Amino acid sequence: MCFFRSGHLDKEPYSTFSFTTEADLADDSGLWPTPFAVTELSNEAATTITNLVRKAVS
């Protein structure tokens, strides 16, 4: 349902935290964000990831 990819593997300036199609993140806007760039795992970023995972499994 979700996975993390280190940016170091591809020599990218950020890592990505992504969701598969099984994640329940779709909304009425017609957009479904699946990957998120992570430049720093701050408290705010950790909270956002936690909230997204909770929504994905709901």
Distance bins in CASP14 RR format, pairs under 12 A and 6 or more apart:
PFRMAT RR
TARGET T0000
AUTHOR 0000-0000-0000
RMODE 2
METHOD distances of the structure
MODEL  1
1 17 0 0 0 0 0 1 0 0 0 0 0
1 18 0 0 0 0 1 0 0 0 0 0 0
1 19 1 0 0 1 0 0 0 0 0 0 0
1 20 1 0 1 0 0 0 0 0 0 0 0
1 21 0 0 0 0 1 0 0 0 0 0 0
1 22 1 0 1 0 0 0 0 0 0 0 0
1 23 1 0 1 0 0 0 0 0 0 0 0
1 24 0 0 0 0 1 0 0 0 0 0 0
1 25 0 0 0 0 1 0 0 0 0 0 0
1 34 0 0 0 0 0 1 0 0 0 0 0
1 52 0 0 0 0 0 1 0 0 0 0 0
1 53 0 0 0 0 1 0 0 0 0 0 0
1 54 0 0 0 0 0 1 0 0 0 0 0
1 55 0 0 0 0 0 1 0 0 0 0 0
1 56 1 0 1 0 0 0 0 0 0 0 0
1 57 1 0 0 1 0 0 0 0 0 0 0
1 58 0 0 0 0 0 1 0 0 0 0 0
2 16 0 0 0 0 0 1 0 0 0 0 0
2 17 1 0 0 1 0 0 0 0 0 0 0
2 18 1 0 0 1 0 0 0 0 0 0 0
2 19 1 0 1 0 0 0 0 0 0 0 0
2 20 1 0 0 1 0 0 0 0 0 0 0
2 21 0 0 0 0 0 1 0 0 0 0 0
2 22 0 0 0 0 1 0 0 0 0 0 0
2 23 1 0 0 1 0 0 0 0 0 0 0
2 24 0 0 0 0 0 1 0 0 0 0 0
2 25 0 0 0 0 1 0 0 0 0 0 0
2 34 0 0 0 0 1 0 0 0 0 0 0
2 35 0 0 0 0 0 1 0 0 0 0 0
2 36 0 0 0 0 0 1 0 0 0 0 0
2 49 0 0 0 0 1 0 0 0 0 0 0
2 50 0 0 0 0 0 1 0 0 0 0 0
2 52 0 0 0 0 1 0 0 0 0 0 0
2 53 1 0 0 1 0 0 0 0 0 0 0
2 54 0 0 0 0 0 1 0 0 0 0 0
2 55 0 0 0 0 0 1 0 0 0 0 0
2 56 1 0 0 1 0 0 0 0 0 0 0
2 57 0 0 0 0 1 0 0 0 0 0 0
3 15 0 0 0 0 0 1 0 0 0 0 0
3 16 0 0 0 0 1 0 0 0 0 0 0
3 17 1 0 0 1 0 0 0 0 0 0 0
3 18 1 0 1 0 0 0 0 0 0 0 0
3 19 0 0 0 0 1 0 0 0 0 0 0
3 20 1 0 0 1 0 0 0 0 0 0 0
3 22 0 0 0 0 0 1 0 0 0 0 0
3 23 0 0 0 0 0 1 0 0 0 0 0
3 34 0 0 0 0 0 1 0 0 0 0 0
3 35 0 0 0 0 1 0 0 0 0 0 0
3 36 0 0 0 0 0 1 0 0 0 0 0
3 49 0 0 0 0 0 1 0 0 0 0 0
3 53 0 0 0 0 0 1 0 0 0 0 0
3 56 0 0 0 0 0 1 0 0 0 0 0
4 14 0 0 0 0 0 1 0 0 0 0 0
4 15 1 0 0 1 0 0 0 0 0 0 0
4 16 1 0 0 1 0 0 0 0 0 0 0
4 17 1 0 1 0 0 0 0 0 0 0 0
4 18 1 0 0 1 0 0 0 0 0 0 0
4 19 0 0 0 0 0 1 0 0 0 0 0
4 35 0 0 0 0 0 1 0 0 0 0 0
4 36 0 0 0 0 0 1 0 0 0 0 0
4 37 0 0 0 0 0 1 0 0 0 0 0
4 38 1 0 0 1 0 0 0 0 0 0 0
4 41 0 0 0 0 0 1 0 0 0 0 0
4 49 0 0 0 0 1 0 0 0 0 0 0
4 53 0 0 0 0 0 1 0 0 0 0 0
5 12 0 0 0 0 1 0 0 0 0 0 0
5 14 0 0 0 0 1 0 0 0 0 0 0
5 15 1 0 0 1 0 0 0 0 0 0 0
5 16 1 0 1 0 0 0 0 0 0 0 0
5 17 0 0 0 0 1 0 0 0 0 0 0
5 18 1 0 0 1 0 0 0 0 0 0 0
5 35 0 0 0 0 1 0 0 0 0 0 0
5 36 0 0 0 0 0 1 0 0 0 0 0
5 37 0 0 0 0 0 1 0 0 0 0 0
5 38 0 0 0 0 1 0 0 0 0 0 0
6 12 0 0 0 0 1 0 0 0 0 0 0
6 13 0 0 0 0 0 1 0 0 0 0 0
6 14 0 0 0 0 1 0 0 0 0 0 0
6 15 1 0 1 0 0 0 0 0 0 0 0
6 16 0 0 0 0 1 0 0 0 0 0 0
6 17 0 0 0 0 0 1 0 0 0 0 0
6 38 0 0 0 0 1 0 0 0 0 0 0
6 41 0 0 0 0 0 1 0 0 0 0 0
7 13 1 0 0 1 0 0 0 0 0 0 0
7 14 1 0 0 1 0 0 0 0 0 0 0
7 15 1 0 1 0 0 0 0 0 0 0 0
7 16 1 0 0 1 0 0 0 0 0 0 0
7 17 0 0 0 0 0 1 0 0 0 0 0
7 35 0 0 0 0 0 1 0 0 0 0 0
7 37 0 0 0 0 1 0 0 0 0 0 0
7 38 0 0 0 0 1 0 0 0 0 0 0
7 39 0 0 0 0 0 1 0 0 0 0 0
8 14 0 0 0 0 0 1 0 0 0 0 0
8 15 1 0 0 1 0 0 0 0 0 0 0
8 16 0 0 0 0 0 1 0 0 0 0 0
9 15 0 0 0 0 1 0 0 0 0 0 0
9 16 0 0 0 0 0 1 0 0 0 0 0
10 16 0 0 0 0 1 0 0 0 0 0 0
12 35 0 0 0 0 0 1 0 0 0 0 0
12 37 0 0 0 0 1 0 0 0 0 0 0
12 38 0 0 0 0 0 1 0 0 0 0 0
12 39 0 0 0 0 0 1 0 0 0 0 0
13 37 0 0 0 0 1 0 0 0 0 0 0
13 38 0 0 0 0 0 1 0 0 0 0 0
13 39 1 0 0 1 0 0 0 0 0 0 0
13 40 0 0 0 0 0 1 0 0 0 0 0
14 35 0 0 0 0 0 1 0 0 0 0 0
14 36 0 0 0 0 1 0 0 0 0 0 0
14 37 1 0 1 0 0 0 0 0 0 0 0
14 38 1 0 1 0 0 0 0 0 0 0 0
14 39 1 0 1 0 0 0 0 0 0 0 0
14 40 0 0 0 0 1 0 0 0 0 0 0
14 41 0 0 0 0 0 1 0 0 0 0 0
14 45 0 0 0 0 0 1 0 0 0 0 0
15 35 0 0 0 0 0 1 0 0 0 0 0
15 36 0 0 0 0 1 0 0 0 0 0 0
15 37 1 0 0 1 0 0 0 0 0 0 0
15 38 1 0 1 0 0 0 0 0 0 0 0
15 39 0 0 0 0 1 0 0 0 0 0 0
15 40 0 0 0 0 1 0 0 0 0 0 0
15 41 0 0 0 0 1 0 0 0 0 0 0
15 45 0 0 0 0 0 1 0 0 0 0 0
15 49 0 0 0 0 0 1 0 0 0 0 0
16 33 0 0 0 0 0 1 0 0 0 0 0
16 34 0 0 0 0 1 0 0 0 0 0 0
16 35 1 0 1 0 0 0 0 0 0 0 0
16 36 1 0 0 1 0 0 0 0 0 0 0
16 37 1 0 0 1 0 0 0 0 0 0 0
16 38 1 0 0 1 0 0 0 0 0 0 0
16 39 0 0 0 0 0 1 0 0 0 0 0
16 49 0 0 0 0 0 1 0 0 0 0 0
17 23 0 0 0 0 0 1 0 0 0 0 0
17 33 0 0 0 0 0 1 0 0 0 0 0
17 34 0 0 0 0 1 0 0 0 0 0 0
17 35 1 0 0 1 0 0 0 0 0 0 0
17 36 1 0 1 0 0 0 0 0 0 0 0
17 37 0 0 0 0 1 0 0 0 0 0 0
17 38 1 0 1 0 0 0 0 0 0 0 0
17 39 0 0 0 0 0 1 0 0 0 0 0
17 41 0 0 0 0 1 0 0 0 0 0 0
17 45 0 0 0 0 1 0 0 0 0 0 0
17 46 0 0 0 0 0 1 0 0 0 0 0
17 48 0 0 0 0 1 0 0 0 0 0 0
17 49 1 0 1 0 0 0 0 0 0 0 0
17 50 0 0 0 0 0 1 0 0 0 0 0
17 52 0 0 0 0 1 0 0 0 0 0 0
17 53 0 0 0 0 1 0 0 0 0 0 0
17 56 0 0 0 0 0 1 0 0 0 0 0
18 25 0 0 0 0 0 1 0 0 0 0 0
18 32 0 0 0 0 0 1 0 0 0 0 0
18 33 0 0 0 0 1 0 0 0 0 0 0
18 34 1 0 1 0 0 0 0 0 0 0 0
18 35 1 0 1 0 0 0 0 0 0 0 0
18 36 1 0 0 1 0 0 0 0 0 0 0
18 37 0 0 0 0 0 1 0 0 0 0 0
18 38 0 0 0 0 0 1 0 0 0 0 0
18 49 0 0 0 0 0 1 0 0 0 0 0
18 52 0 0 0 0 0 1 0 0 0 0 0
18 53 0 0 0 0 0 1 0 0 0 0 0
18 56 0 0 0 0 0 1 0 0 0 0 0
19 25 1 0 1 0 0 0 0 0 0 0 0
19 26 0 0 0 0 0 1 0 0 0 0 0
19 32 0 0 0 0 1 0 0 0 0 0 0
19 33 0 0 0 0 1 0 0 0 0 0 0
19 34 1 0 1 0 0 0 0 0 0 0 0
19 35 1 0 0 1 0 0 0 0 0 0 0
19 36 0 0 0 0 1 0 0 0 0 0 0
19 49 0 0 0 0 0 1 0 0 0 0 0
19 52 1 0 0 1 0 0 0 0 0 0 0
19 53 0 0 0 0 1 0 0 0 0 0 0
19 55 0 0 0 0 1 0 0 0 0 0 0
19 56 1 0 1 0 0 0 0 0 0 0 0
19 57 0 0 0 0 0 1 0 0 0 0 0
20 32 0 0 0 0 0 1 0 0 0 0 0
20 34 1 0 0 1 0 0 0 0 0 0 0
20 35 0 0 0 0 0 1 0 0 0 0 0
20 56 0 0 0 0 1 0 0 0 0 0 0
20 57 0 0 0 0 0 1 0 0 0 0 0
21 32 0 0 0 0 1 0 0 0 0 0 0
21 34 0 0 0 0 1 0 0 0 0 0 0
21 56 0 0 0 0 0 1 0 0 0 0 0
22 34 0 0 0 0 0 1 0 0 0 0 0
22 56 0 0 0 0 1 0 0 0 0 0 0
22 57 0 0 0 0 1 0 0 0 0 0 0
23 32 0 0 0 0 1 0 0 0 0 0 0
23 33 0 0 0 0 0 1 0 0 0 0 0
23 34 1 0 0 1 0 0 0 0 0 0 0
23 35 0 0 0 0 0 1 0 0 0 0 0
23 36 0 0 0 0 0 1 0 0 0 0 0
23 52 0 0 0 0 1 0 0 0 0 0 0
23 53 0 0 0 0 1 0 0 0 0 0 0
23 54 0 0 0 0 0 1 0 0 0 0 0
23 55 0 0 0 0 1 0 0 0 0 0 0
23 56 1 1 0 0 0 0 0 0 0 0 0
23 57 1 0 0 1 0 0 0 0 0 0 0
23 58 0 0 0 0 1 0 0 0 0 0 0
24 32 0 0 0 0 0 1 0 0 0 0 0
24 52 0 0 0 0 0 1 0 0 0 0 0
24 53 0 0 0 0 0 1 0 0 0 0 0
24 54 0 0 0 0 0 1 0 0 0 0 0
24 55 1 0 0 1 0 0 0 0 0 0 0
24 56 1 0 1 0 0 0 0 0 0 0 0
24 57 1 0 0 1 0 0 0 0 0 0 0
24 58 1 0 1 0 0 0 0 0 0 0 0
25 31 0 0 0 0 1 0 0 0 0 0 0
25 32 1 0 1 0 0 0 0 0 0 0 0
25 33 1 0 0 1 0 0 0 0 0 0 0
25 34 1 0 0 1 0 0 0 0 0 0 0
25 35 0 0 0 0 0 1 0 0 0 0 0
25 36 0 0 0 0 0 1 0 0 0 0 0
25 51 0 0 0 0 0 1 0 0 0 0 0
25 52 1 0 0 1 0 0 0 0 0 0 0
25 53 0 0 0 0 1 0 0 0 0 0 0
25 54 0 0 0 0 0 1 0 0 0 0 0
25 55 1 0 0 1 0 0 0 0 0 0 0
25 56 1 0 1 0 0 0 0 0 0 0 0
25 57 0 0 0 0 0 1 0 0 0 0 0
25 58 0 0 0 0 1 0 0 0 0 0 0
26 32 1 0 1 0 0 0 0 0 0 0 0
26 33 0 0 0 0 1 0 0 0 0 0 0
26 34 0 0 0 0 0 1 0 0 0 0 0
26 55 0 0 0 0 0 1 0 0 0 0 0
26 56 0 0 0 0 0 1 0 0 0 0 0
26 58 0 0 0 0 0 1 0 0 0 0 0
27 33 0 0 0 0 1 0 0 0 0 0 0
27 55 0 0 0 0 1 0 0 0 0 0 0
32 52 0 0 0 0 0 1 0 0 0 0 0
32 55 0 0 0 0 0 1 0 0 0 0 0
32 56 0 0 0 0 0 1 0 0 0 0 0
33 48 0 0 0 0 0 1 0 0 0 0 0
33 52 0 0 0 0 1 0 0 0 0 0 0
33 55 0 0 0 0 0 1 0 0 0 0 0
33 56 0 0 0 0 0 1 0 0 0 0 0
34 52 0 0 0 0 0 1 0 0 0 0 0
34 56 0 0 0 0 0 1 0 0 0 0 0
35 52 0 0 0 0 0 1 0 0 0 0 0
36 45 0 0 0 0 1 0 0 0 0 0 0
36 48 1 0 0 1 0 0 0 0 0 0 0
36 49 1 0 0 1 0 0 0 0 0 0 0
36 51 0 0 0 0 0 1 0 0 0 0 0
36 52 1 0 0 1 0 0 0 0 0 0 0
36 53 0 0 0 0 0 1 0 0 0 0 0
36 56 0 0 0 0 0 1 0 0 0 0 0
37 45 0 0 0 0 0 1 0 0 0 0 0
37 48 0 0 0 0 0 1 0 0 0 0 0
37 49 0 0 0 0 0 1 0 0 0 0 0
38 44 0 0 0 0 0 1 0 0 0 0 0
38 45 1 0 0 1 0 0 0 0 0 0 0
38 46 0 0 0 0 1 0 0 0 0 0 0
38 48 0 0 0 0 1 0 0 0 0 0 0
38 49 1 0 0 1 0 0 0 0 0 0 0
38 52 0 0 0 0 0 1 0 0 0 0 0
39 45 0 0 0 0 1 0 0 0 0 0 0
40 46 0 0 0 0 0 1 0 0 0 0 0
41 47 0 0 0 0 0 1 0 0 0 0 0
41 48 0 0 0 0 0 1 0 0 0 0 0
41 49 0 0 0 0 1 0 0 0 0 0 0
41 50 0 0 0 0 0 1 0 0 0 0 0
42 48 0 0 0 0 1 0 0 0 0 0 0
42 49 0 0 0 0 0 1 0 0 0 0 0
43 49 0 0 0 0 0 1 0 0 0 0 0
43 50 0 0 0 0 0 1 0 0 0 0 0
44 50 0 0 0 0 0 1 0 0 0 0 0
44 51 0 0 0 0 0 1 0 0 0 0 0
45 51 0 0 0 0 0 1 0 0 0 0 0
45 52 0 0 0 0 0 1 0 0 0 0 0
46 52 0 0 0 0 0 1 0 0 0 0 0
46 53 0 0 0 0 0 1 0 0 0 0 0
47 53 0 0 0 0 0 1 0 0 0 0 0
47 54 0 0 0 0 0 1 0 0 0 0 0
48 54 0 0 0 0 0 1 0 0 0 0 0
48 55 0 0 0 0 0 1 0 0 0 0 0
49 55 0 0 0 0 0 1 0 0 0 0 0
49 56 0 0 0 0 0 1 0 0 0 0 0
50 56 0 0 0 0 0 1 0 0 0 0 0
50 57 0 0 0 0 0 1 0 0 0 0 0
51 57 0 0 0 0 0 1 0 0 0 0 0
51 58 0 0 0 0 0 1 0 0 0 0 0
52 58 0 0 0 0 0 1 0 0 0 0 0
END
